[in-house]
Amino acid sequence: MTAHVHGQVQGVGFRWWTRSRALELGLVGSATNLADGRVLVVAEGAEPQVHALLDLLRSGDTPGRVDLVVERFDAPRGDLQGFVER
């Protein structure tokens, strides 16, 4: 899954929070600040856990404020290890 998270999501611990939730779910990938203020989340793993992370991103319980999450599902790359903040 690749998700662009819109809102007040930079400088509020959002990437750290996303990394923690992803690791709890057994996912690999990354959370990256983008120059336009969004955060790009890339997550791979079992489908139920990927959807659980997506639900968490939309839950209203994140740091900052999430206004919109736009996700895309592609075939897994399979070469990711761990979950990193960028």
All heavy atoms as an XYZ file, in Angstrom:
658
protein
N       0.846     -1.173      0.000
C       0.000      0.000      0.000
C       0.886      1.228      0.000
O       1.877      1.289      0.719
C      -0.891      0.026      1.246
C      -1.664      1.331      1.385
S      -2.426      1.587      2.993
C      -1.004      1.879      4.008
N       0.513      2.175     -0.789
C       1.124      3.502     -0.771
C       0.022      4.476     -0.416
O      -1.034      4.472     -1.050
C       1.716      3.850     -2.153
O       2.687      2.857     -2.503
C       2.355      5.213     -2.148
N       0.241      5.297      0.619
C      -0.782      6.238      1.054
C      -0.178      7.623      1.206
O       0.905      7.779      1.794
C      -1.397      5.793      2.375
N      -0.875      8.610      0.686
C      -0.513     10.009      0.910
C      -1.452     10.536      1.992
O      -2.680     10.505      1.823
C      -0.668     10.821     -0.374
C       0.395     10.526     -1.383
N       0.284      9.523     -2.303
C       1.615     11.089     -1.580
C       1.370      9.497     -3.051
N       2.199     10.426     -2.624
N      -0.857     11.000      3.088
C      -1.633     11.484      4.221
C      -1.575     13.009      4.222
O      -0.495     13.609      4.317
C      -1.099     10.907      5.550
C      -1.978     11.361      6.704
C      -1.022      9.380      5.485
N      -2.743     13.636      4.120
C      -2.870     15.093      4.057
C      -3.326     15.622      5.416
O      -4.089     14.958      6.123
C      -3.943     15.492      3.027
C      -3.677     14.994      1.647
N      -3.371     15.838      0.617
C      -3.689     13.738      1.120
C      -3.208     15.130     -0.494
N      -3.403     13.851     -0.204
N      -2.911     16.826      5.745
C      -3.334     17.480      6.979
C      -2.130     18.055      7.701
O      -1.084     18.318      7.097
N      -2.270     18.249      8.999
C      -1.151     18.717      9.818
C      -0.446     17.471     10.345
O      -0.758     16.972     11.429
C      -1.645     19.583     10.973
C      -0.528     20.130     11.813
C      -1.047     20.870     13.022
O      -2.240     21.070     13.194
N      -0.144     21.263     13.875
N       0.476     16.944      9.546
C       1.096     15.660      9.855
C       2.626     15.721      9.882
O       3.268     14.688     10.003
C       0.620     14.559      8.876
C      -0.841     14.217      9.124
C       0.835     14.973      7.423
N       3.179     16.912      9.800
C       4.631     17.059      9.922
C       4.954     17.861     11.173
O       4.254     18.805     11.518
C       5.222     17.731      8.683
C       5.149     16.850      7.458
C       5.957     17.390      6.288
O       6.776     18.280      6.429
N       5.714     16.829      5.114
N       6.014     17.443     11.867
C       6.446     18.144     13.069
C       5.599     17.835     14.293
O       5.642     18.579     15.275
N       4.826     16.738     14.243
C       3.917     16.401     15.352
C       4.097     14.963     15.838
O       3.304     14.469     16.630
C       2.439     16.639     14.953
C       2.170     18.113     14.712
C       2.069     15.817     13.718
N       5.130     14.272     15.353
C       5.357     12.877     15.738
C       4.574     11.867     14.930
O       4.494     10.698     15.296
N       4.019     12.305     13.813
C       3.176     11.428     13.003
C       3.969     10.264     12.423
O       3.494      9.132     12.442
C       2.498     12.225     11.885
C       1.559     11.399     11.055
C       0.259     11.205     11.473
C       1.969     10.807      9.871
C      -0.630     10.437     10.731
C       1.111     10.037      9.122
C      -0.198      9.856      9.555
N       5.165     10.499     11.889
C       5.951      9.408     11.293
C       6.339      8.387     12.359
O       6.275      7.185     12.118
C       7.194      9.945     10.585
C       6.871     10.708      9.310
C       8.105     11.288      8.650
N       8.772     12.176      9.598
C      10.090     12.307      9.715
N      10.908     11.627      8.944
N      10.610     13.141     10.581
N       6.754      8.857     13.534
C       7.105      7.949     14.630
C       5.902      7.101     15.023
O       5.999      5.897     15.214
C       7.619      8.740     15.840
C       7.932      7.852     16.993
C       9.114      7.216     17.252
C       7.038      7.453     18.029
N       9.022      6.453     18.392
C       7.745      6.580     18.892
C       5.714      7.736     18.325
C       7.160      5.997     20.009
C       5.143      7.151     19.448
C       5.866      6.294     20.272
N       4.732      7.742     15.159
C       3.500      7.038     15.522
C       3.157      5.986     14.466
O       2.816      4.843     14.797
C       2.358      8.052     15.675
C       1.055      7.458     16.044
C       0.571      7.239     17.299
C       0.035      6.988     15.142
N      -0.673      6.663     17.234
C      -1.021      6.500     15.931
C      -0.074      6.940     13.757
C      -2.177      5.975     15.360
C      -1.218      6.412     13.199
C      -2.256      5.934     14.003
N       3.271      6.366     13.187
C       2.970      5.438     12.095
C       3.932      4.255     12.132
O       3.512      3.095     11.984
C       3.053      6.166     10.739
O       2.108      7.238     10.737
C       2.757      5.221      9.588
N       5.210      4.526     12.338
C       6.207      3.452     12.425
C       5.868      2.502     13.564
O       5.906      1.279     13.400
C       7.599      4.046     12.628
C       8.688      3.010     12.769
C      10.053      3.679     12.999
N      11.093      2.687     13.126
C      11.425      2.102     14.285
N      10.810      2.441     15.400
N      12.394      1.200     14.314
N       5.511      3.039     14.721
C       5.174      2.198     15.879
C       3.979      1.302     15.586
O       3.992      0.103     15.898
C       4.884      3.073     17.100
O       6.029      3.783     17.483
N       2.923      1.862     14.987
C       1.737      1.070     14.664
C       2.072      0.004     13.627
O       1.618     -1.133     13.706
C       0.601      1.961     14.140
C       0.120      3.082     15.044
C      -0.488      2.665     16.371
N       0.454      2.297     17.386
C       1.184      3.147     18.156
N       1.083      4.443     17.990
N       2.010      2.699     19.073
N       2.855      0.369     12.608
C       3.218     -0.584     11.556
C       4.023     -1.747     12.132
O       3.771     -2.910     11.795
C       4.003      0.123     10.460
N       4.977     -1.453     13.005
C       5.779     -2.520     13.611
C       4.919     -3.424     14.482
O       5.099     -4.642     14.486
C       6.944     -1.924     14.403
C       8.034     -1.266     13.550
C       9.045     -0.554     14.446
C       8.708     -2.285     12.652
N       3.974     -2.844     15.215
C       3.047     -3.653     16.029
C       2.249     -4.613     15.148
O       1.910     -5.713     15.576
C       2.090     -2.756     16.808
C       2.730     -1.973     17.914
C       1.831     -0.911     18.523
O       0.686     -0.714     18.040
O       2.274     -0.252     19.473
N       1.954     -4.185     13.931
C       1.170     -4.993     12.998
C       2.040     -5.942     12.166
O       1.519     -6.710     11.364
C       0.365     -4.082     12.066
C      -0.772     -3.296     12.731
C      -1.252     -2.178     11.815
C      -1.903     -4.238     13.105
N       3.354     -5.867     12.335
C       4.252     -6.741     11.591
C       4.481     -6.319     10.152
O       4.798     -7.153      9.300
N       4.345     -5.032      9.880
C       4.510     -4.522      8.520
C       5.913     -3.990      8.289
O       6.618     -3.624      9.235
C       3.491     -3.405      8.259
C       2.023     -3.796      8.412
C       1.130     -2.574      8.281
C       1.647     -4.868      7.412
N       6.314     -3.919      7.041
C       7.563     -3.286      6.642
C       7.228     -2.107      5.741
O       6.158     -2.057      5.136
C       8.509     -4.269      5.905
C       8.928     -5.397      6.820
C       7.863     -4.824      4.639
N       8.166     -1.135      5.670
C       7.934      0.004      4.803
C       8.567      1.262      5.341
O       9.620      1.226      5.983
N       7.895      2.396      5.117
C       8.460      3.679      5.521
C       7.364      4.735      5.643
O       6.270      4.593      5.098
C       9.494      4.147      4.495
O       8.888      4.324      3.229
N       7.715      5.790      6.380
C       6.894      6.999      6.470
C       7.822      8.166      6.181
O       8.838      8.339      6.869
C       6.260      7.129      7.848
N       7.496      8.943      5.158
C       8.403      9.967      4.646
C       7.686     11.308      4.557
O       6.596     11.394      3.978
C       8.892      9.572      3.230
O       9.449      8.256      3.284
C       9.914     10.550      2.704
N       8.321     12.369      5.115
C       7.804     13.723      4.924
C       8.010     14.136      3.484
O       9.084     13.914      2.907
C       8.538     14.716      5.825
C       8.063     14.680      7.253
O       6.996     14.180      7.564
N       8.868     15.223      8.141
N       7.001     14.744      2.884
C       7.094     15.287      1.529
C       7.176     16.807      1.613
O       6.685     17.415      2.570
C       5.887     14.861      0.693
C       5.719     13.346      0.501
C       4.442     13.062     -0.276
C       6.933     12.754     -0.199
N       7.773     17.423      0.615
C       7.986     18.869      0.598
C       6.679     19.662      0.662
O       6.655     20.795      1.152
C       8.784     19.267     -0.648
N       5.573     19.065      0.215
C       4.296     19.783      0.189
C       3.506     19.647      1.489
O       2.358     20.084      1.572
C       3.441     19.334     -0.997
C       3.059     17.863     -0.945
O       3.359     17.187      0.064
O       2.456     17.381     -1.927
N       4.097     19.036      2.541
C       3.434     18.929      3.837
C       2.741     17.607      4.091
O       2.309     17.342      5.208
N       2.632     16.776      3.073
C       2.026     15.457      3.262
C       3.064     14.482      3.804
O       4.257     14.763      3.790
C       1.499     14.906      1.936
C       0.387     15.715      1.318
C      -0.034     15.155     -0.021
N       1.090     15.239     -0.978
C       1.142     14.585     -2.132
N       0.144     13.793     -2.502
N       2.187     14.713     -2.921
N       2.579     13.326      4.279
C       3.455     12.214      4.631
C       3.106     11.054      3.710
O       1.931     10.719      3.527
C       3.303     11.804      6.113
C       4.028     10.495      6.401
C       3.832     12.904      7.026
N       4.143     10.465      3.134
C       3.995      9.301      2.267
C       4.241      8.059      3.119
O       5.301      7.918      3.727
C       5.000      9.349      1.121
C       5.066      8.118      0.224
C       3.750      7.936     -0.538
C       6.236      8.223     -0.734
N       3.256      7.167      3.179
C       3.378      5.918      3.928
C       3.383      4.772      2.924
O       2.470      4.652      2.110
C       2.213      5.745      4.932
C       2.308      4.401      5.643
C       2.190      6.895      5.932
N       4.422      3.948      2.992
C       4.526      2.741      2.185
C       4.536      1.568      3.158
O       5.357      1.553      4.087
C       5.805      2.736      1.319
C       5.945      1.421      0.564
C       5.805      3.913      0.363
N       3.609      0.629      2.993
C       3.521     -0.503      3.921
C       3.260     -1.785      3.158
O       2.421     -1.824      2.257
C       2.409     -0.269      4.941
N       4.001     -2.825      3.533
C       3.812     -4.154      2.965
C       3.662     -5.159      4.091
O       4.270     -5.017      5.153
C       5.008     -4.558      2.099
C       5.093     -3.824      0.804
C       6.205     -4.345     -0.095
O       6.843     -5.355      0.237
O       6.436     -3.725     -1.142
N       2.859     -6.171      3.832
C       2.637     -7.246      4.789
C       1.334     -7.943      4.467
O       0.776     -7.777      3.378
N       0.833     -8.694      5.432
C      -0.433     -9.399      5.240
C      -1.559     -8.385      5.033
O      -1.603     -7.340      5.681
C      -0.718    -10.282      6.450
N      -2.455     -8.707      4.116
C      -3.525     -7.773      3.742
C      -4.346     -7.272      4.931
O      -4.601     -6.065      5.016
C      -4.429     -8.417      2.691
C      -5.439     -7.459      2.125
C      -6.246     -8.050      0.982
O      -5.858     -9.096      0.425
O      -7.282     -7.453      0.655
N      -4.763     -8.129      5.867
C      -5.540     -7.610      7.007
C      -4.769     -6.580      7.827
O      -5.353     -5.592      8.286
C      -5.852     -8.854      7.841
C      -5.735    -10.004      6.892
C      -4.675     -9.598      5.907
N      -3.453     -6.771      7.974
C      -2.658     -5.830      8.750
C      -2.448     -4.518      7.998
O      -2.434     -3.445      8.606
C      -1.310     -6.455      9.141
C      -1.407     -7.417     10.299
C      -2.054     -8.753      9.945
O      -2.115     -9.146      8.781
N      -2.551     -9.446     10.947
N      -2.298     -4.592      6.696
C      -2.171     -3.372      5.900
C      -3.457     -2.558      6.007
O      -3.423     -1.334      6.208
C      -1.835     -3.697      4.426
C      -1.923     -2.451      3.559
C      -0.453     -4.329      4.327
N      -4.596     -3.216      5.917
C      -5.875     -2.506      6.055
C      -6.052     -1.967      7.471
O      -6.640     -0.891      7.656
C      -7.039     -3.415      5.656
C      -7.186     -3.548      4.173
N      -7.786     -2.588      3.389
C      -6.777     -4.521      3.326
C      -7.757     -2.962      2.128
N      -7.139     -4.136      2.060
N      -5.545     -2.682      8.469
C      -5.613     -2.192      9.849
C      -4.810     -0.903      9.990
O      -5.250      0.043     10.658
C      -5.116     -3.258     10.821
N      -3.624     -0.835      9.369
C      -2.841      0.396      9.418
C      -3.584      1.527      8.729
O      -3.633      2.653      9.243
C      -1.465      0.191      8.777
C      -0.572      1.437      8.764
C      -0.278      1.918     10.184
C       0.716      1.168      8.003
N      -4.181      1.250      7.601
C      -4.960      2.267      6.887
C      -6.090      2.781      7.775
O      -6.332      3.989      7.859
C      -5.496      1.681      5.582
C      -6.215      2.615      4.633
C      -5.340      3.794      4.250
C      -6.652      1.850      3.400
N      -6.781      1.881      8.458
C      -7.844      2.294      9.388
C      -7.286      3.172     10.501
O      -7.913      4.166     10.898
C      -8.535      1.072      9.994
C      -9.381      0.306      8.980
O      -9.697      0.864      7.906
O      -9.713     -0.860      9.280
N      -6.111      2.821     11.021
C      -5.492      3.626     12.073
C      -5.124      5.014     11.572
O      -5.282      6.004     12.298
C      -4.249      2.918     12.621
C      -4.508      1.699     13.491
C      -3.223      0.901     13.697
C      -5.095      2.125     14.832
N      -4.632      5.105     10.338
C      -4.293      6.409      9.771
C      -5.515      7.310      9.681
O      -5.414      8.529      9.792
C      -3.669      6.244      8.382
C      -2.313      5.545      8.318
C      -1.900      5.333      6.866
C      -1.253      6.312      9.076
N      -6.691      6.718      9.509
C      -7.948      7.471      9.381
C      -8.716      7.584     10.696
O      -9.806      8.157     10.714
C      -8.843      6.777      8.347
C      -8.307      6.881      6.949
C      -9.279      6.283      5.961
N      -8.899      6.624      4.606
C      -8.837      5.763      3.602
N      -9.146      4.501      3.786
N      -8.479      6.170      2.395
N      -8.183      7.047     11.778
C      -8.938      6.887     13.024
C      -9.230      8.177     13.782
O     -10.122      8.197     14.620
C      -8.184      5.934     13.958
O      -6.996      6.562     14.440
N      -8.454      9.218     13.545
C      -8.602     10.421     14.352
C      -7.779     10.361     15.628
O      -7.788     11.303     16.413
N      -7.072      9.255     15.851
C      -6.238      9.086     17.038
C      -4.759      9.276     16.736
O      -3.908      8.870     17.526
C      -6.459      7.692     17.649
C      -7.865      7.537     18.199
O      -8.440      8.541     18.665
O      -8.391      6.415     18.152
N      -4.436      9.888     15.621
C      -3.044     10.109     15.237
C      -2.545     11.419     15.832
O      -3.347     12.291     16.172
C      -2.915     10.204     13.708
O      -3.599     11.384     13.274
C      -3.474      8.983     13.010
N      -1.234     11.585     15.934
C      -0.713     12.917     16.270
C      -1.054     13.889     15.141
O      -1.167     13.491     13.976
C       0.798     12.710     16.351
C       1.001     11.240     16.481
C      -0.164     10.597     15.813
N      -1.208     15.142     15.480
C      -1.537     16.137     14.459
C      -2.985     16.011     14.031
O      -3.859     15.663     14.821
N      -3.219     16.293     12.767
C      -4.582     16.239     12.224
C      -4.529     15.652     10.818
O      -3.837     16.167      9.944
C      -5.165     17.654     12.157
C      -6.613     17.703     11.700
C      -7.081     19.127     11.399
N      -6.541     19.575     10.121
C      -5.632     20.538      9.967
N      -5.138     21.166     10.993
N      -5.198     20.871      8.761
N      -5.253     14.576     10.610
C      -5.341     13.962      9.286
C      -6.642     14.420      8.640
O      -7.721     14.203      9.180
C      -5.299     12.414      9.384
C      -5.554     11.789      8.013
C      -3.965     11.958      9.950
N      -6.512     15.070      7.499
C      -7.687     15.537      6.760
C      -8.120     14.544      5.685
O      -9.311     14.430      5.386
C      -7.396     16.882      6.087
C      -7.136     17.993      7.092
O      -7.673     17.938      8.215
O      -6.374     18.921      6.745
N      -7.155     13.828      5.109
C      -7.451     12.950      3.983
C      -6.329     11.934      3.855
O      -5.160     12.275      4.020
C      -7.551     13.779      2.685
C      -7.762     13.040      1.369
C      -9.142     12.383      1.331
C      -7.587     13.995      0.197
N      -6.699     10.696      3.542
C      -5.721      9.654      3.210
C      -6.097      9.096      1.848
O      -7.225      8.636      1.651
C      -5.712      8.515      4.260
C      -4.695      7.450      3.865
C      -5.426      9.054      5.655
N      -5.172      9.183      0.911
C      -5.395      8.667     -0.437
C      -4.458      7.480     -0.615
O      -3.236      7.645     -0.631
C      -5.120      9.745     -1.505
C      -5.338      9.170     -2.904
C      -5.986     10.969     -1.268
N      -5.039      6.286     -0.732
C      -4.223      5.081     -0.810
C      -4.291      4.445     -2.191
O      -5.245      4.650     -2.940
C      -4.643      4.062      0.256
C      -5.896      3.291     -0.053
C      -7.181      4.027      0.274
O      -7.153      5.190      0.706
O      -8.251      3.429      0.083
N      -3.252      3.656     -2.458
C      -3.170      2.893     -3.698
C      -2.563      1.535     -3.328
O      -1.630      1.456     -2.539
C      -2.267      3.627     -4.687
C      -2.109      2.925     -6.021
C      -1.197      3.696     -6.966
N       0.197      3.470     -6.580
C       1.115      4.417     -6.419
N       0.790      5.676     -6.590
N       2.348      4.115     -6.078
N      -3.112      0.493     -3.898
C      -2.597     -0.849     -3.650
C      -1.930     -1.355     -4.922
O      -2.533     -1.349     -5.986
C      -3.722     -1.798     -3.226
C      -4.278     -1.459     -1.876
C      -5.369     -0.620     -1.749
C      -3.688     -1.958     -0.734
C      -5.873     -0.294     -0.502
C      -4.185     -1.645      0.520
C      -5.277     -0.810      0.637
N      -0.676     -1.749     -4.766
C       0.108     -2.290     -5.869
C       0.629     -3.657     -5.450
O       0.538     -4.038     -4.276
C       1.304     -1.381     -6.182
C       0.877      0.001     -6.653
O      -0.012      0.085     -7.518
O       1.441      0.993     -6.161
N       1.221     -4.357     -6.386
C       1.872     -5.629     -6.048
C       3.035     -5.333     -5.104
O       3.767     -4.358     -5.299
C       2.381     -6.312     -7.308
N       3.214     -6.130     -4.052
C       4.326     -5.905     -3.124
C       5.675     -5.989     -3.833
O       5.875     -6.835     -4.705
C       4.197     -7.049     -2.108
C       2.817     -7.587     -2.281
C       2.405     -7.283     -3.680
N       6.582     -5.106     -3.441
C       7.942     -5.136     -3.992
C       8.714     -6.312     -3.412
O       9.516     -6.914     -4.096
C       8.675     -3.838     -3.673
C       8.119     -2.656     -4.408
C       8.756     -1.341     -4.073
N      10.053     -1.420     -3.412
C      10.685     -0.382     -2.920
N      10.148      0.810     -2.994
N      11.859     -0.518     -2.344
N       8.505     -6.565     -2.129
C       9.142     -7.698     -1.488
C      10.574     -7.473     -1.055
O      11.208     -8.377     -0.534
N      11.110     -6.277     -1.269
C      12.509     -6.030     -0.907
C      12.656     -5.086      0.289
O      13.759     -4.654      0.606
C      13.279     -5.478     -2.104
C      12.745     -4.130     -2.589
O      11.646     -3.729     -2.158
O      13.432     -3.485     -3.397
N      11.572     -4.777      0.956
C      11.620     -3.863      2.099
C      11.973     -4.628      3.373
O      11.578     -5.780      3.543
C      10.273     -3.157      2.270
C       9.795     -2.331      1.076
C       8.401     -1.782      1.332
C      10.769     -1.199      0.786
N      12.698     -3.951      4.252
C      13.052     -4.530      5.546
C      12.806     -3.504      6.613
O      13.190     -2.331      6.461
C      14.511     -4.961      5.571
C      14.847     -6.071      4.612
C      16.311     -6.467      4.704
O      17.061     -5.909      5.471
N      16.703     -7.435      3.893
N      12.168     -3.915      7.712
C      11.894     -2.992      8.809
C      10.901     -1.926      8.408
O      10.278     -1.986      7.338
N      10.741     -0.947      9.255
C       9.875      0.192      8.951
C      10.642      1.438      9.383
O      10.990      1.570     10.559
C       8.529      0.103      9.677
C       7.456      0.930      9.025
C       6.559      0.359      8.155
C       7.376      2.297      9.264
C       5.583      1.132      7.517
C       6.417      3.071      8.644
C       5.515      2.485      7.765
N      10.922      2.314      8.440
C      11.792      3.459      8.719
C      11.062      4.775      8.564
O      10.082      4.879      7.813
C      13.036      3.440      7.801
C      13.886      2.214      8.065
C      12.658      3.521      6.343
N      11.564      5.772      9.292
C      11.109      7.146      9.134
C      12.114      7.861      8.245
O      13.313      7.749      8.448
C      11.060      7.859     10.488
C      10.124      7.262     11.486
C      10.280      7.924     12.841
O      10.213      9.168     12.906
O      10.487      7.198     13.816
N      11.624      8.581      7.288
C      12.504      9.344      6.394
C      12.112     10.801      6.406
O      11.041     11.170      6.621
C      12.428      8.799      4.971
C      12.905      7.378      4.876
C      12.957      6.949      3.444
N      13.495      5.607      3.387
C      13.135      4.703      2.510
N      12.267      4.998      1.588
N      13.650      3.517      2.518
